[in-house]
Amino acid sequence: MSTEYVDVVIVGAGLSGIGAAWHLQDKCPDRSYLILEERDTLGGTWDLFRYPGIRSDSDMYTLGYNFKPWKEGKAIADGPSILKYIRETASEGDIERHIRYQHALLSANWSSEDATWSLDIRNNASGEAVTLRCNFLLMCAGYYNYEQGYLPEFKGYDRFKGEIVHPQHWPEDLDYSDKKVVIVGSGATAVTLVPEMAKDAAHVVMLQRSPTYMGSAPDTDWLARLLNWLLPDKTAYAITRWKNIQYQRYIYWQSQATPKFIRRKLLRMARKDLGNYEHFEEHFVPRYGVWDQRLCLVPNGDFFHAVRDGHASIVTDTIDEFTENGISLESGEQLEADIIVTATGLDLRVLGDVELSVDDEPVDVSKTFSYKSMMFSGVPNLVSTFGYINASWTLKSDLTAEYACRLLNHMTETGMRQCTPRLREHEQDMAGVDWIDGFSSGYIQRKMHRLPKQGTVSPWRNAQNYALDRKVIGKGPIEDGCLRFTRKK
């Protein structure tokens, strides 16, 4: 019995996977494809996370696809609106008929002789083992473990008599009205949860080990609204998208070029939103440089206002242990709680934890070099999507999908079946450095040893620079001496 074959398999039906499918249909209509999605619905992050206030931390004119205008009123959109946008994209492109839900890719082995990937898949609904063959893999499985988030080992965790909740698995029936809530963490999730939960809770405490940079911005882009009124949707969207990309670039560039200036500006904005807040130095002045971690967006200053108005408070300290009634801190202070929310971060996965092999030889991704931040040295016919840490995720996912399509079309035109990134002769002794350099966020640092290396020269650099990537990835030649093409043997 022959094994089913398709030209391209996309892994993941979230924001990246649906976008990749759209680009593939548009630019490579001759290629057959399937999407493997291990969950029972599409949407990825925007379907999985259901905690109060879930929203984007990037504006939707850059988090949205480059081919589909964002038409909603808010630039900083809530989770359900983003999920609706992804579903609309899938519907308009008739993409869902290509999705196989509850199909988890476990391993993939490349055969140079056949120029195909053999995929071992588990049908989560039936438990059945499924085998599939394809010529090209597009990995769009996201960057974190959907089964569980990161949870440090807290002493006394099981002693707490109240309810402990991780934002990644939010109970639909959780009632926090008039309850004392402690949120552990100070990243984007915590900054989102605090003002939302403070509307109904008796009081919310955000417990942080150290302060985080936060930037307040309106959730509505009034220029975008004006342009939408004056111009056709696509033209208005393109202009707003270009404007916001340039603004993101400017802020990041200024953060690198004049970090003290940007630091003062962010802290001055926070002081203004907080009003006469007496513990500013302790709770709002970070110990690290701007953009050493991702900046937390505060739409309309809601987090600052919740703290200013007394509905929420901040404690900067370290956990000693959980107690029956809350948390005991190393300072000796006791935090009483009815509910503890562990907004302690994500558990990063590399390539969806899929086991890769080439001609039956296992691939250790951490021993490879990253080619154009999306392929791996010595691994044929595989492109992986990983968004920016300093800009919107979809800017990179669009570039990645478009490059994959250019590569596929080039292979069709030249009659090639296999393409493999390889170090050139003068690069054989090139030093490998961390794939993401100078970024101290815990979810990256905990798994940096599993990520590929980046090199010191292009195209082996992971520059985290959209303008540069548009040149190197978007317009650079396919044949560059690093990408080796072979015909089917």
N, C-alpha and C positions, 0 to 999 in steps of 0.2 A: 504493500500500500504506500503510495507516494505521499511525501510530506508537503503540506501547503506552502506555496511560495508567493511572496509579493516583493516588489522592487524595494520599497522603503518601509521600515517599521519605526513609528514614532512612539516613544515610551513616555506616557503621561498625558492626561487630558485636562491640564490646568491652563493657566494663562499662556505659558510658553508653548505647550503642545497644540492647543487650538490655533494659535498664531502660526506655528510652523506648518500645520496642515493647510491653512489658508494660503500661505506663500507657496507651498508645494503644488497645490492645485492650480494656482495662478501662473506660476513660472515653469513648472515641469508637468504639464498636463498628460504627458505620455507615460508617467510613472504611476504604477499602482501602489497603494499604501494602506496600512492599517495603523490604528492607534491602540496600544495596550494600556489600559487603566486598571490599577489594582483595586480601586474603590468601586462603588456601585453607581457613581454619578460623576459628571464632569465639574470642573471649577477649581480643583486643587485647593490651595490655601483659602480661597474665598468661599468655598463650601464647607471646609473642615472647621474653620474657626468661627465660633458662635458666641463669643463672650460679649458682654455689654459694650456698645460703642465701637465695635470692630470697624476699622476704617483704613484707608490708605495712609501711608506716611510720605507719599509723593503726590504731586498734582496729576490729575487724570489726563492732562494734555500731553504728558510725557509717559505716564504709566499706561495710557491707552495705546492701541496699535497704530502704526503709521498709516494703515490703510482704512481705518474705520474711525471717523470723527466721534469724539465724546460730546454728547448733546445735552447731558444733564446740567442742572443749574450749578451744582457745587463742584469746585475743582478738587477739593479734598473730600473724596466720596466715602460713603459708608459701605460696609462689606456687601450687603444685599444688592446695592446698585452696581457694584463691580461684578458680582456674580451674574446679574441680569445682562450686563454688557457682554460677558464671555459667552453666555448662552445664546444671545442674539447673534453673535459672530458665528457660532457653530450652526445655528439655524439658517442664517443667510447664506452660508457656504455649503449647506447640506453636508456638513462634516460628521454629524453624529452617527450616520449609517456606517461610518468607517471605524467606529469605536467598539472595542470589545471590553466590556466592563468586567470587573472582578478577575482580570487576567494579570497576574503578577509575574514579571520577568525575573527568573532566578539566576540564570547563567547564559552566557553567549560565547560560542566558539567559532572563530574565523577559520575558514579553510582556504588557503591560497590556491590550492589545486582547483577548487570549484568556484572561487571568488564569491563565497556566500558565508553569511552568518547562520549558524544553527542555534536556535533559541529554545531553551528549556523554560517552560511556562507552567505556572500552577493556576488552575481555575479555582478561585476561592469559593465559588458557589457550590461546586460539585466535589472539589478535592481532586479532580482529574488532572493528570499530567498531560500537557499539550506541547507539541513540537511544531516549530514554524521555521521557515528558511527565508532569508532576505539578502539583498545585496548591500543594503546601506542601513545603518542605525542612526536615528536622531534621538538622543537622550534628552528628554524634557521632563525628567522626574522630580524637578525641584532640588532643594539642597538640604532638606531636613527629614528626620524620621517622623512619618505620619502616625505611627503607632504610639509614640510617647515623646514627651518633651524632656528637657534636661532637668533633673532634680538632684541637687546635692544631698549628701547624707547628713541629715539633721539629727543630732542627738535628741532622743525623747520624742521623735516624730509620732510614734504610735500612742503616746500618752494623751495627746490633745483630745478633749471630749467633743469639741465642735466639729465643723466640717472643713476639710482641706480640699481645695480645688486647684487644678492646674488649668490655665486658660486654654490649652490645646484640647481639653476634654471638659467643656463647660456643661454642667447639667441643665437641661431645659427648665426644670422645676425649682431651681435654686432661688430661694426667697431670702433676700438680704435686706429687706425693708426693716428699718429700726434696729438693725444689728450693728455690732461693732466689728469692723472689718480691718484686717491687717493685710496689706499687699506687700509681698517680699519681692524686691526688685525695683529697678529704676530705668529700665529700657523703654522702648516704644510701647510695648504692651501695657506696662504699669502706668505710663503717662496717659494712655488712652482710658484705662479702667478707672483711675482715680476720680476724674470729674463726673463720669457717667454713674458710677456706683454711689458717689456722694449725694446724688439727687435724692436717693431713697434711704440710704443707710443712716443709722444713728450717727456714725462718724467713721471716716476712713483714714487709716494711717498708712503711708508709704514708707516702708522700712528699707533703707538703702545702705550699702557699705560705703559708697562714696557718691558725690554728686555727678550729674550728667549734664552735658550741654543741651539746652532746649532753645528752640527758636519759635516765636509766635508769628503766625501769618493768617490772613483771612481765608476762610474756606471757600470763598467765591472770587473768581477772577473777573472783575468788572470790565476789563478791556476785552476779554473773550466774549462776554455777553454783548458788548457793543458791536464787536466784529460779526458775531452771529446774526445780529439784527441787520447789519449793513451788507454782508457778503454771503455768497453761497457757503454751505456747511464745510465743504472740503477746503475751500480757500481760507475761511476763518480759522479752521482747525490747524492748517499748516502754518499760518502766521503765528498763532498763539503757541503752538508747539515749538517753533523756532525761537520765539521770544523766551520761553521758559527754559529751553535747553541752554541758551546763552546765559541766562541768569544763574542757572545751576553751575555752569562752568565758571562764571565770574566769582561766585561765592567760594567754590572749592579752590580756585586759583588764588584768591585773596587769602584764604585760610593757610595756604602753603607759603605765599610770598610775604604776607604781613600778619602772622598769627596773633600777635599782640593786639593789633587793631581790631581784628574780627572778634577776638575774645572779649575785648572791652565793649564792643558793640552788642554782642549777645547778652552779656551780663547787664549792660545798661537797659536793654529792652526788657529783660526779666525783672529788673528792679522797678521799672515803670509799671509793669502789669501787676506786680505784687503789692504796690503801694508801700505803706509804712510797715515793712516786715523786718522784725528785729533779728532774725537768725539767718540772714542771707548768706553771710560768709560760710557758715557751717554747712548749710544744706544746698546751696546753689552755685558754689564756686568749685568747678572740677579740678582734679589734681593732674589731669592729662592734657595734651594739646588738642586743639580743635581738629576734628576729623581723624584723630587716632581711633575714635569710635564713631559710629553713625550718629549724626545729629538728630535729636528727637523733635519732631514737629508738634507744635501746640496750636491747633486751629482756633482762631478767635480768642486766644489766651485762656481757654477754658480751664486748663490745669492750674494756672497761676491764680485765676479768680476763685477756684474752689478752695485753694489754700488761703488766699487773702481774706475770704469771707468766713473762714473758720469751719467750713464743712469737711475739710480734709487737713491733715497735718503731715509733716515729714519728720522722721527720726533717722539720723545718720549714726549707725552703730553696727556691731557684729553680733550675730546670733550665738548665744551660748548653748541654749537648748529649748526645745518645745516643752511646755508644761501642760497640765490639765486644762488650764484656763487661758492659755495664750503663749507668749514667747518671753523667755528670760534672756536679757542682753548681757554682753560682756561687761558693760558699764555698771551692771547691777539693776538697771531699770527693768520693770516688768510691763509688758504690753498685753493688756487684756483683749481677748477676741472671741467672737462667736464664730467667725469664719476667717480662715487664713487662705489667701490666694498666693500660690507659689509661681509668680511671674519670673521664673529663674532662667528662662531661655530655651533655646532649641537644641536638639541633638542632631548635629550635622551628619549627613550621609554623602558619600562620594559615589556618583553614578548610580544612585538608588540602591547601593550595596549589591549590585549585580556582579557576579563572578565572571571575569573576562578571561579568555584564553585565545591565543593565536597559534594555529596549527598544533593544538593540544598542549601548548606551553602556557601555564598560568601567567597572567599579567599583573604585576604589582604597580598600580598607577603611581604610587609615590616615588617609584624609581624612573618614571618617564619625565620628559620635558613637555611642557604645554605649548602647542603650536597655535599661534593666533588666539590663544586663550580658549580654544574650543576643541582641539584635537590633541592626540597624545603620540609622542614619538614611538614608532614601531607598531602602532595599532592602526590597521587599515579601516577605511570606510566607516568611520564613526565620528560623529560631531556631537558635542555636549554643550548644553546651554547653561550658563551661569551668569546672572546679571551683575550690575555694578554695585559696589558698596557706597559710592559717592554720588549716585544719580539713580534715576528710575530703572527698575529691573528690565522693563520692556524695551528700552532703548537698545540694550545689548541683545535681548532675545530676537528682536526684529533683524538686527545686523547678522546674527548667527544664522537665522533661517534663510536670509537672503544669500549669504555666502554659500550655505549648503546647496541651495538651488543653482547658483552659478557653477559650483563644483560638479554637480550632477550633470548639468547641461554640457559642460566642457568634456566630461567623460563620454557622453553620448556622441558629441561631435568628433572626438578623436578615437572612438571605438575602444576606450579603455574600461576595464572592469574593476581595477583595484588602484587605490591611491593611499599612500602611506607616508606620513611625515617622518623624515630622518634628518639627523644632524649632518650638516655638510662637513667635509674633511677638516676644514680649519676650525670647526666648532666641537670636535670630538672631546677636547679637554675643557670645554666651557664649564665654568662653575655654576652650580645650581643654587638658587636662592628661594626663599619662601614664595609660594605662589601669590599670596597677597602680602605685600610688604608694608610695614608700618601701621598695621591695623590691629588694635589690641582687644577687640571684643571677644568675650569668652567663647562664644559658639564657634568662632573661627580658630582661636588659639588651641582649643581642646582637641581639634582634629587636624591641625596643620600638618602633622606628621603623615597623614594619609592622603594629602593632596599632592598633585604633581608639582614638580619644580618649574620655576620659570628661569629663563636664561638671562644673559646680560645684553643681548642684541636682538633686534627684530629679525624674524617673526616669533621669537621665543619669549618675548616679554609679555607680561600681563599688565598693561599700562594703566588700566582703570581711567582711560581718557577717551571719551566719546569722539571728540574731534579727530584725534589720531586714529582711532579705530575705523572711523569712516573712510580714512585714506588707506590704511593697511588692510582692513577686512573688506570694506565696501567697494573699494576701487583698485586695490592692488592686484597685480597679475596673479592668475592661478598658478601658472608655471613659474616658480621662483627658485628652483634648485633644491628646495627642501622637501617639496611634495613630489614623491616619486610615483610615477604611473606605470602600471604593467597591464598587459592583456591577460585574458583568461588562458591558463596553461593547458 
